[in-house]
Amino acid sequence: MIDSIIPLVSLIALEVILGIDNIIFISILADKLPDNQKDKLRFWGIGLAMIMRLILLAFISWILQLDKTLFSLFQIDFSGKGLILIIGGLFLIYKSTKEIYHKSEMASDENPKAPTIISFNRLLLEVIILDLVFSIDSIITAVGMVKKLWVMYAAVIITVVIMIFASKPISMFIRNHPSFKILALCFLMMIGVTLIAEGFHFNIPKGYIYFSMAFAFLVDVIQLKTTKQS
Protein backbone atom coordinates (compact mmCIF):
# COMPACT_ATOMS: atom_id res chain seq x y z
CA MET A 1 0.00 0.00 0.00
CA ILE A 2 2.83 2.39 0.88
CA ASP A 3 4.34 1.68 -2.54
CA SER A 4 1.17 3.17 -4.06
CA ILE A 5 0.69 6.09 -1.63
CA ILE A 6 4.10 7.66 -2.30
CA PRO A 7 3.61 7.78 -6.10
CA LEU A 8 0.04 9.01 -5.55
CA VAL A 9 1.13 11.93 -3.33
CA SER A 10 4.01 12.76 -5.71
CA LEU A 11 1.69 12.74 -8.72
CA ILE A 12 -0.92 14.90 -6.95
CA ALA A 13 1.77 17.45 -6.05
CA LEU A 14 3.00 17.54 -9.65
CA GLU A 15 -0.53 17.78 -11.07
CA VAL A 16 -1.38 20.66 -8.72
CA ILE A 17 1.73 22.56 -9.83
CA LEU A 18 0.88 21.96 -13.49
CA GLY A 19 -2.76 22.88 -12.80
CA ILE A 20 -1.81 26.36 -11.56
CA ASP A 21 -1.32 27.38 -15.20
CA ASN A 22 -4.84 26.28 -15.97
CA ILE A 23 -6.34 28.07 -12.96
CA ILE A 24 -4.61 31.35 -13.83
CA PHE A 25 -5.77 31.16 -17.46
CA ILE A 26 -9.38 30.39 -16.47
CA SER A 27 -9.34 33.13 -13.79
CA ILE A 28 -8.19 35.77 -16.27
CA LEU A 29 -10.84 34.76 -18.80
CA ALA A 30 -13.56 34.60 -16.11
CA ASP A 31 -12.79 38.22 -15.22
CA LYS A 32 -14.29 39.24 -18.58
CA LEU A 33 -17.71 37.88 -17.62
CA PRO A 34 -20.48 39.31 -15.42
CA ASP A 35 -20.22 38.37 -11.73
CA ASN A 36 -22.99 35.77 -12.01
CA GLN A 37 -21.03 33.84 -14.68
CA LYS A 38 -17.47 33.97 -13.29
CA ASP A 39 -17.90 30.97 -10.97
CA LYS A 40 -19.74 29.11 -13.71
CA LEU A 41 -16.78 29.41 -16.11
CA ARG A 42 -14.32 28.32 -13.42
CA PHE A 43 -16.47 25.32 -12.52
CA TRP A 44 -17.02 24.24 -16.11
CA GLY A 45 -13.40 24.87 -17.11
CA ILE A 46 -11.91 22.85 -14.25
CA GLY A 47 -14.65 20.20 -14.46
CA LEU A 48 -14.02 19.68 -18.18
CA ALA A 49 -10.30 19.43 -17.46
CA MET A 50 -11.05 16.49 -15.13
CA ILE A 51 -13.38 14.84 -17.65
CA MET A 52 -10.77 15.16 -20.39
CA ARG A 53 -8.06 13.65 -18.21
CA LEU A 54 -10.30 10.72 -17.20
CA ILE A 55 -11.29 10.07 -20.83
CA LEU A 56 -7.67 10.27 -21.96
CA LEU A 57 -6.68 7.78 -19.25
CA ALA A 58 -9.25 5.38 -20.71
CA PHE A 59 -7.42 5.68 -24.04
CA ILE A 60 -3.97 5.41 -22.51
CA SER A 61 -2.56 3.29 -25.36
CA TRP A 62 -3.62 5.95 -27.89
CA ILE A 63 -2.06 8.68 -25.75
CA LEU A 64 1.24 6.85 -25.72
CA GLN A 65 1.12 6.74 -29.53
CA LEU A 66 1.19 10.55 -29.54
CA ASP A 67 4.79 10.43 -28.37
CA LYS A 68 5.88 8.56 -31.51
CA THR A 69 7.46 10.46 -34.40
CA LEU A 70 5.08 11.43 -37.20
CA PHE A 71 7.59 13.18 -39.46
CA SER A 72 10.95 14.91 -39.40
CA LEU A 73 11.79 18.44 -40.59
CA PHE A 74 15.24 20.06 -40.49
CA GLN A 75 16.46 17.06 -38.47
CA ILE A 76 13.78 17.65 -35.82
CA ASP A 77 11.32 14.85 -35.09
CA PHE A 78 7.70 15.92 -34.63
CA SER A 79 5.18 13.78 -32.74
CA GLY A 80 1.46 14.21 -32.19
CA LYS A 81 2.14 15.42 -28.67
CA GLY A 82 4.78 17.86 -29.95
CA LEU A 83 2.40 19.40 -32.50
CA ILE A 84 -0.32 19.80 -29.86
CA LEU A 85 2.13 21.47 -27.48
CA ILE A 86 3.38 23.85 -30.21
CA ILE A 87 -0.16 24.85 -31.18
CA GLY A 88 -1.18 25.23 -27.53
CA GLY A 89 1.94 27.27 -26.77
CA LEU A 90 1.30 29.62 -29.69
CA PHE A 91 -2.32 30.02 -28.57
CA LEU A 92 -1.23 30.78 -25.01
CA ILE A 93 1.36 33.35 -26.14
CA TYR A 94 -1.23 34.98 -28.44
CA LYS A 95 -3.85 35.24 -25.68
CA SER A 96 -1.33 36.53 -23.11
CA THR A 97 0.21 39.18 -25.36
CA LYS A 98 -3.25 40.28 -26.49
CA GLU A 99 -4.40 40.69 -22.89
CA ILE A 100 -1.22 42.57 -21.90
CA TYR A 101 -1.62 44.89 -24.89
CA HIS A 102 -5.27 45.44 -24.03
CA LYS A 103 -4.43 46.28 -20.40
CA SER A 104 -1.64 48.69 -21.39
CA GLU A 105 -3.88 50.43 -23.92
CA MET A 106 -6.63 50.84 -21.32
CA ALA A 107 -4.13 52.29 -18.85
CA SER A 108 -2.81 54.88 -21.33
CA ASP A 109 -6.18 55.79 -22.84
CA GLU A 110 -7.58 59.01 -21.36
CA ASN A 111 -11.08 58.14 -22.57
CA PRO A 112 -11.39 54.39 -22.07
CA LYS A 113 -14.11 52.64 -24.01
CA ALA A 114 -16.70 50.45 -22.39
CA PRO A 115 -15.48 46.86 -22.14
CA THR A 116 -16.65 44.59 -24.95
CA ILE A 117 -19.10 41.93 -23.86
CA ILE A 118 -17.74 38.48 -24.66
CA SER A 119 -19.99 35.43 -24.77
CA PHE A 120 -19.66 32.69 -22.18
CA ASN A 121 -19.53 29.99 -24.87
CA ARG A 122 -16.58 31.65 -26.64
CA LEU A 123 -14.54 31.85 -23.45
CA LEU A 124 -15.47 28.27 -22.56
CA LEU A 125 -14.20 27.15 -25.98
CA GLU A 126 -10.86 28.86 -25.31
CA VAL A 127 -10.67 27.12 -21.94
CA ILE A 128 -11.39 23.75 -23.59
CA ILE A 129 -8.54 24.27 -26.07
CA LEU A 130 -6.04 24.89 -23.26
CA ASP A 131 -7.58 22.11 -21.15
CA LEU A 132 -6.84 19.67 -23.98
CA VAL A 133 -3.22 20.79 -24.28
CA PHE A 134 -2.55 20.67 -20.54
CA SER A 135 -4.45 17.38 -20.17
CA ILE A 136 -2.37 15.54 -22.78
CA ASP A 137 0.85 16.87 -21.27
CA SER A 138 -0.39 15.93 -17.79
CA ILE A 139 -1.41 12.38 -18.72
CA ILE A 140 1.87 11.61 -20.51
CA THR A 141 3.73 12.94 -17.46
CA ALA A 142 1.58 10.74 -15.20
CA VAL A 143 2.28 7.64 -17.30
CA GLY A 144 5.99 8.32 -16.98
CA MET A 145 5.74 8.53 -13.17
CA VAL A 146 3.41 5.69 -12.19
CA LYS A 147 2.27 2.40 -13.69
CA LYS A 148 -0.95 1.72 -11.79
CA LEU A 149 -4.03 3.11 -13.53
CA TRP A 150 -6.04 3.59 -10.32
CA VAL A 151 -3.29 5.86 -8.94
CA MET A 152 -3.59 8.08 -12.05
CA TYR A 153 -7.40 8.24 -11.74
CA ALA A 154 -7.22 9.05 -8.02
CA ALA A 155 -4.55 11.73 -8.59
CA VAL A 156 -6.62 13.40 -11.33
CA ILE A 157 -9.81 13.50 -9.24
CA ILE A 158 -8.07 14.75 -6.06
CA THR A 159 -6.13 17.38 -8.04
CA VAL A 160 -9.30 18.73 -9.68
CA VAL A 161 -11.05 18.98 -6.27
CA ILE A 162 -8.08 20.99 -4.98
CA MET A 163 -8.17 23.19 -8.11
CA ILE A 164 -11.90 23.89 -7.67
CA PHE A 165 -11.37 25.11 -4.09
CA ALA A 166 -8.21 27.07 -4.99
CA SER A 167 -9.56 28.71 -8.15
CA LYS A 168 -11.83 31.30 -6.47
CA PRO A 169 -9.22 32.70 -4.00
CA ILE A 170 -6.64 32.87 -6.81
CA SER A 171 -9.16 34.55 -9.10
CA MET A 172 -10.15 37.11 -6.43
CA PHE A 173 -6.52 37.89 -5.67
CA ILE A 174 -5.68 38.47 -9.34
CA ARG A 175 -8.79 40.61 -9.82
CA ASN A 176 -8.08 42.80 -6.78
CA HIS A 177 -4.42 43.37 -7.67
CA PRO A 178 -3.97 44.52 -11.30
CA SER A 179 -0.16 44.36 -11.14
CA PHE A 180 -0.38 40.67 -10.29
CA LYS A 181 -2.67 40.17 -13.28
CA ILE A 182 0.09 41.42 -15.60
CA LEU A 183 2.52 39.14 -13.76
CA ALA A 184 0.14 36.21 -14.25
CA LEU A 185 -0.13 36.99 -17.97
CA CYS A 186 3.68 37.07 -18.25
CA PHE A 187 3.72 33.75 -16.43
CA LEU A 188 1.31 32.27 -18.99
CA MET A 189 3.45 33.66 -21.80
CA MET A 190 6.49 31.90 -20.36
CA ILE A 191 4.51 28.66 -20.09
CA GLY A 192 3.58 29.08 -23.77
CA VAL A 193 7.27 29.39 -24.64
CA THR A 194 8.10 26.24 -22.66
CA LEU A 195 5.30 24.33 -24.44
CA ILE A 196 6.70 25.34 -27.84
CA ALA A 197 10.24 24.48 -26.73
CA GLU A 198 9.06 21.07 -25.54
CA GLY A 199 7.33 20.52 -28.88
CA PHE A 200 10.72 21.11 -30.57
CA HIS A 201 12.46 18.79 -28.02
CA PHE A 202 14.19 21.65 -26.17
CA ASN A 203 13.62 20.73 -22.56
CA ILE A 204 13.34 23.76 -20.26
CA PRO A 205 13.06 22.52 -16.65
CA LYS A 206 9.73 23.80 -15.32
CA GLY A 207 11.36 24.28 -11.93
CA TYR A 208 13.34 27.21 -13.34
CA ILE A 209 10.14 28.80 -14.68
CA TYR A 210 8.21 28.39 -11.44
CA PHE A 211 11.14 29.59 -9.33
CA SER A 212 11.60 32.74 -11.44
CA MET A 213 7.88 33.49 -11.29
CA ALA A 214 7.80 32.86 -7.52
CA PHE A 215 10.67 35.31 -7.13
CA ALA A 216 8.87 37.91 -9.30
CA PHE A 217 5.72 37.33 -7.22
CA LEU A 218 7.68 37.92 -4.01
CA VAL A 219 9.13 41.16 -5.40
CA ASP A 220 5.61 42.30 -6.35
CA VAL A 221 4.32 41.51 -2.85
CA ILE A 222 7.17 43.50 -1.25
CA GLN A 223 6.49 46.42 -3.58
CA LEU A 224 2.77 46.28 -2.77
CA LYS A 225 3.48 46.32 0.97
CA THR A 226 5.94 49.18 0.58
CA THR A 227 3.44 51.23 -1.46
CA LYS A 228 0.72 50.74 1.16
CA GLN A 229 3.03 51.80 3.99
CA SER A 230 4.10 54.96 2.16
PEDA-V777011 format. One record per pair of residues at least 24 apart in sequence whose ideal C-beta (glycine too) atoms are under 6 Angstrom apart, sorted by the first residue. I is the first residue (numbers start at 0). GAP is how many residues later the second one is. D is the distance in Angstrom with one decimal. If there is no record, write none. Layout:
i	gap	d
I	GAP	D
I	GAP	D
//
This chain:
i	gap	d
3	147	5.8
6	139	4.4
6	144	5.7
7	143	5.0
7	147	5.9
10	131	5.9
10	134	5.6
10	135	5.9
10	144	4.1
11	143	5.0
11	146	5.4
11	147	5.6
14	140	5.7
14	144	4.0
15	143	5.6
15	146	5.8
17	120	5.6
18	140	5.9
18	144	4.9
20	170	5.1
21	112	5.3
22	140	5.8
22	144	5.0
22	147	5.5
23	160	4.9
24	105	5.6
24	163	5.9
25	101	5.6
26	143	5.7
26	144	3.8
26	147	5.4
28	94	4.8
30	144	5.6
31	86	5.1
36	83	5.5
41	125	4.7
43	80	6.0
44	82	4.0
45	114	6.0
45	117	5.0
45	118	5.4
47	83	5.5
48	82	4.4
49	110	3.9
51	79	5.6
51	83	4.3
52	82	5.0
52	103	4.5
55	79	5.8
55	83	4.8
56	95	5.5
62	76	5.5
81	117	4.1
83	49	5.9
83	52	5.7
84	110	4.6
84	113	5.3
84	114	4.0
85	110	5.3
85	113	3.7
87	45	3.0
87	107	5.5
88	103	4.3
88	106	3.2
88	107	3.7
91	96	5.7
91	100	3.4
92	96	5.6
92	99	3.9
95	89	4.8
95	92	4.5
95	93	4.1
98	86	5.2
99	85	5.1
178	41	5.9
182	37	5.8
186	26	4.9
//
